[in-house]
Amino acid sequence: MNDEFMQEAITQAKQGLSEGGIPIGSVLVRDGKIIGKGHNKRVQEGDPMTHAEIDCLRNAGRIGNYKGTTLYSTLMPCYLCAGAVVQFGIKKVIAGESKTFPGAREFMESQGVEVIDLDLEDCQKLMQDFIQEKPELWNEDIGE
């Protein structure tokens, strides 16, 4: 697995972890170029809305429309982030994994979004190690 875009999402996830946050990263791609990237900053910024995909979309800024964009995320997007995908008309999402957290795949697909789950060991290990070390932070992130 050497997809440069997923690799950048993983780099973003590791940056979040190094900042004391949750290791989830995301990048937005159009025409073979990264136009936004971000990571979960919920802990760092004390903001429950700053999931990786939301941070990525904020960092991309106002891009006019999202035709032809693909959102990469190290973890299958949750309903919050899936809602943003649908709201902005992003038609393709590539997730690093969904074993740790199934996310909102069916919701996105029901709205015409193509969802690809790469089922990557790297992404699973990142999450499993984090959940083992900080279960309370993870449970807060997913609303448990």
VMD Tcl script that draws the C-alpha trace (Angstrom):
set ca {
  {0.00 0.00 0.00}
  {1.91 3.03 -1.21}
  {-0.91 5.36 -2.16}
  {0.63 8.79 -1.55}
  {-2.71 10.29 -0.49}
  {-3.45 7.65 2.14}
  {0.18 7.92 3.27}
  {-0.35 11.66 3.84}
  {-3.56 10.90 5.78}
  {-1.56 8.47 7.95}
  {1.11 11.16 8.46}
  {-1.67 13.52 9.58}
  {-2.98 10.86 11.99}
  {0.49 10.40 13.50}
  {0.84 14.17 13.86}
  {-2.43 14.23 15.81}
  {-1.16 11.43 18.06}
  {2.11 13.30 18.67}
  {0.06 16.34 19.77}
  {-1.76 14.23 22.38}
  {-4.83 13.77 20.20}
  {-6.68 10.98 18.46}
  {-4.75 9.43 15.53}
  {-7.13 10.01 12.63}
  {-6.03 11.87 9.52}
  {-7.68 13.02 6.32}
  {-6.81 14.59 2.97}
  {-8.95 16.06 0.19}
  {-7.72 15.44 -3.35}
  {-8.68 16.98 -6.69}
  {-6.94 16.39 -10.03}
  {-4.19 14.35 -8.40}
  {-3.29 17.10 -5.92}
  {-3.90 17.46 -2.19}
  {-6.01 20.58 -1.68}
  {-6.64 20.13 2.03}
  {-5.36 18.02 4.90}
  {-6.12 17.72 8.55}
  {-6.31 15.55 11.61}
  {-8.54 15.08 14.61}
  {-7.93 18.05 16.97}
  {-10.81 17.47 19.35}
  {-8.47 17.06 22.32}
  {-5.90 19.68 21.30}
  {-8.48 22.42 20.67}
  {-11.15 21.31 23.13}
  {-13.58 21.30 20.20}
  {-15.85 18.27 19.82}
  {-16.48 19.14 16.15}
  {-12.86 19.06 14.98}
  {-12.78 15.56 13.57}
  {-10.06 14.82 10.98}
  {-12.35 15.19 7.98}
  {-13.83 18.46 9.29}
  {-10.32 19.84 9.94}
  {-9.32 18.78 6.42}
  {-12.34 20.50 4.83}
  {-11.72 23.66 6.87}
  {-8.09 23.70 5.77}
  {-9.10 23.27 2.11}
  {-11.11 26.47 2.50}
  {-13.74 27.68 0.08}
  {-13.06 25.72 -3.08}
  {-16.28 26.61 -4.89}
  {-17.55 23.09 -5.44}
  {-16.40 19.60 -4.66}
  {-16.91 18.01 -8.11}
  {-14.14 15.54 -8.80}
  {-12.81 15.51 -5.24}
  {-11.96 12.43 -3.21}
  {-11.79 12.44 0.57}
  {-9.25 10.11 2.16}
  {-9.53 9.22 5.83}
  {-7.54 6.76 7.91}
  {-10.80 5.62 9.56}
  {-14.28 5.17 8.08}
  {-16.02 8.54 8.56}
  {-18.59 8.86 11.36}
  {-22.06 10.32 10.80}
  {-20.84 13.88 11.49}
  {-18.18 13.65 8.80}
  {-20.34 11.58 6.44}
  {-22.92 14.38 6.72}
  {-20.30 16.89 5.57}
  {-19.35 14.60 2.67}
  {-22.99 14.40 1.55}
  {-23.67 18.10 2.20}
  {-20.74 19.20 0.02}
  {-21.38 16.65 -2.72}
  {-18.11 14.74 -2.35}
  {-18.73 11.60 -4.40}
  {-15.81 9.40 -3.35}
  {-14.43 8.47 0.06}
  {-11.44 6.19 0.60}
  {-11.09 4.89 4.15}
  {-8.02 3.27 5.63}
  {-10.09 0.87 7.71}
  {-13.47 0.22 9.31}
  {-12.75 -2.69 11.65}
  {-12.05 -0.41 14.61}
  {-15.11 1.72 13.90}
  {-17.70 0.90 11.21}
  {-18.64 4.55 10.69}
  {-21.43 5.68 8.38}
  {-20.60 3.77 5.20}
  {-24.20 2.71 4.47}
  {-25.45 6.28 4.93}
  {-22.88 7.66 2.48}
  {-23.58 4.92 -0.05}
  {-27.33 5.54 0.23}
  {-26.59 9.14 -0.82}
  {-24.65 8.12 -3.91}
  {-21.13 8.30 -2.47}
  {-18.66 5.66 -3.64}
  {-16.95 4.29 -0.52}
  {-13.77 2.22 -0.69}
  {-12.42 0.52 2.44}
  {-8.73 -0.32 2.01}
  {-8.70 -2.41 5.23}
  {-5.11 -1.36 6.00}
  {-3.20 -2.97 8.83}
  {-1.26 0.28 9.46}
  {-4.48 2.20 10.10}
  {-5.95 -0.56 12.28}
  {-2.79 -0.78 14.40}
  {-2.70 3.00 14.89}
  {-6.27 2.94 16.25}
  {-5.99 -0.30 18.25}
  {-2.83 0.89 20.03}
  {-4.46 4.24 20.79}
  {-7.72 2.69 22.07}
  {-5.73 0.36 24.31}
  {-3.72 3.27 25.75}
  {-6.54 5.85 26.03}
  {-9.94 4.14 25.96}
  {-11.63 7.07 27.70}
  {-10.58 9.52 24.96}
  {-11.77 7.15 22.26}
  {-15.13 6.57 23.98}
  {-15.61 10.32 24.27}
  {-14.78 10.72 20.56}
  {-17.46 8.22 19.49}
  {-20.03 9.42 22.04}
  {-19.98 6.37 24.36}
}
mol new
graphics top color blue
foreach p $ca { graphics top sphere $p radius 0.5 }
foreach p [lrange $ca 0 end-1] q [lrange $ca 1 end] { graphics top cylinder $p $q radius 0.2 }
display resetview
